[in-house]
């Protein structure tokens, strides 16, 4: 496993120490967990952004977010993001 080292401000270190105590984790495990959670959140946010911008489809965005299509659709709904434009809705209604 590769090693990553970084310097952090004192206030961030204090927050990390509080997290270590609360979660009863050693420093390495805690940092790996927080980094993993942060990257997962970044993946979801980026996939949502790309979907909203029309760069990727719903299915592709779900793949990028590492979520099922239903989980990603829930994420879109929770973000209160319009994912169907008026033009698409009108076209769909005309086809009916």
N, C-alpha and C positions, 0 to 999 in steps of 0.2 A: 504494500500500500504506500503510495507516495506521501510525502510530508509537505504540508503548507504551513508557513509561519508568517505572522503579520504583527504589526504593532497596532495597538488600539489605545484610544484615549482613556484616561483614568476612570471617567464616569461610565464608559462602556464596560470596562473591566469590573467595576463595582456591580453593575447590573448582571454581568455574567456570573459573578460570585454568588449573588442572590439566587440566580437560576440554578446554579450547582447545588446549593443548599436545599432549595425547594424541591427539586427533582431528584435529589440524591444521586447525582451522576458525577463521574470524574470529568475533568476538564476536556480531555480528548473526545470522549463520547458525547458530551454536551455540545461541543463545537461542531462535531460531525452532524449531530441531529439538527442543530439550528441552521447549519449551512444547507443541509438537504431540504429542510422545510422551506427555507428562503428560496432556493432554486426551484422547487415545485411551485411555489406561489408565483415566481417570475414567469415560469413556463405557462401557467394558466393565464396570467395577465397578458402576456405577449400573444398567446393564441387568441384570446378574446379581442385584443386590439386589432390583430390581423383579420379576424372574422368581421368585425364591425366595419373596418375599412374596405371590406370586399376583396381582400387579397386572397383569401382561402375560403373554401366551402365549410359548411357546418361539420361535415364528417372529417375533413382534413384538420380543422381547428381542434376537434375533439382528440384526434390522434396526436397533434402537437402538444396538447395539454395533458396527454396521457390519462384521458377520461373516456368513459363511454359516451355515446352521442347523447343519451338521456341526461347524464351527469353534466355534460357541457351545456345542454339546453337549459338546465336548471341554473347553471352559472350565468348564462346570458340573461335569464329572467331575473335572477337576484341582482344583477348589475343594472337592472332597469334600462336595458339597451334595446332600442327598436331594431329588430333584425329582419323585419319585413317592410319594405318601402311601399309607399302608396302605389307606385307604378307596378310593382310585382302583384300587389293585392288586386288592382284593377284588372290586370291581365288574367289572373287566376279566376276572377269573377266572370269575365267575359267568356272564358272557356267552359264555364258551367252552363 
